[in-house]
Amino acid sequence: MPKTFPAALFAAFLLPAAASAETVLRYSDHQPADQMRTQFLKDVFFPAIETESNGRLKIDDHWDGELAAPYYALDTVSTGEIADMATAVPEYTAEALPLHQIFKSFPVGPSAADQVSFFRQVYAEVPELTAEFADNNVVPIFLGTGFPVAFYSVAPLESLEDIGGTTWRSASFWHLDFLGHAGAEAVRIPWGQEVYDAFAARTLDGLMVNVDSGYNLKVYEQAPHVLVSNDLWLGHLYPVVMNRDTWNGLAQEDKNAIQRAAETAYAALGAEMDRSFEAQLQALEDRGAVVRRLTPAEVEAFSVATRYHEVQADWVAAQAASGQSDAGRVVEKISAILQGAVD
């Protein structure tokens, strides 16, 4: 097989000698550049990389799946032929990143700055996660986050107990189990127009999803009754990863610059999460949705109803049967850190 080169190294060959000190890193994202997460990368993290490196590093950013669809982001960066960096959502590559699925197994978690600190602590104290990335020839350089869960319902909900006996859609296998234990008929429907059409046909009663995804699909037009809570965190991690060969090929001063840029971004991310969440709820209300924040007691009641400990135990057993002996230990480690973050 002929040898291939990371995109950044190939680009360097094309530069004139006078500009050889500049390294262009090609970035791929599956979402548009105007979302909360993507806008933050474009406006904060990427400029910080260029600033901290004194212009030695440039980001060539590509959005909305231009270079790779979400399910292929990890493979794309792993080979490094098309992109040097990408946001690789663990949920889309569960076979390659089984241990990263654990985050979504907890219905309740920290928000905003506390969530940022939680993910950073986990990666500092649970080396199995970074090792899982290394097995896929990538290095995590920034841990992005997303919006919390919203429950979009066709009918008004006095409480989450009202989902019993109705049909609800979610994507995560964890959340499908949670909905089922809470009494709903949990179904899988491909994301996009099919979800909207199922609401319109009244074959779907509700949707459990991050609040911005429901908004972007205009679910509020069919399911305008929305229950939300910052504490129902979704556990959705958006790691920005870099091809390992590209990372190893960078000068140490450039690696340090990326790490300093990440520190700058982390310091600003919590406040931006809070601001964007409030703006998102206001946008829903402006379009006619009826939004209610769940009380802490309601959040706790739903957490108990999901029987998530049982769901985790079943998953750990299945992982062990398939040869993933680390799963139980990693669940325990993350659980302990999470408990400290929400206490």
C-alpha angles and dihedrals in degrees: 000000000000116000116256127206130218113260093247093055092048090051090052090058089059096053120100115250093255091060098040092113090068118088119198115208115199114218128198128198130175095212132068117268094244099070123105095255097040095043089053091054092047096044102034118014101039096045088048090056091053092045096047091048092049089239096307090117122054126184117221098197125199123186144189095037094301092143103021139004115238095258091055100043095099094048091046093057093038091063094036094206098116103021138014095204138023144158102258110194108210093213090065093055104038094152093055095039106031096153091053089064090072095082093068092051090079113076094197126049146142125293138212115348092000090056091050090051091047095055092046092051092049093053090047094051104031107060092176089079096055088044089055089056090047089054086061094048095249136114123212111234101168134017109217124192139205144207124295127253125290127190109218111196135184090213128044113270119214087189139340088269086076092073089076112115094013132103119256133178130214134157102217117085087219093055093046088058091046092053092047093051089049089058103261128124100246117209139180118229122169110256117257134037092356090066092049091047092050089056091048091050090048092235088118124055102182149003129217106202143125106291096242095053090055090049094049091052089049090236088155088074090067101021106033099164109092131184117190142171133179087219093062088076102174091219089238110162123192106194119189105218132188129209106265094227090051091050093049089049093058121098113253091247089058093048088051090049091055091049092050090049089053090053090052091050095046090053090058101036101080095056091045091053091054094046094047093047092055091046090050093053090048090051090053092051091047088059094051103267119143105227124191128179115226117237120240088252091055091049091051092048091053091047090055092045092055091062086212093171089063091047090051092048091052091049093048090051091050091048092050090051089054093050101264098129095167096065099090094046092049092049089054093049095048092043091055093049091046092051090055091049096054099038 
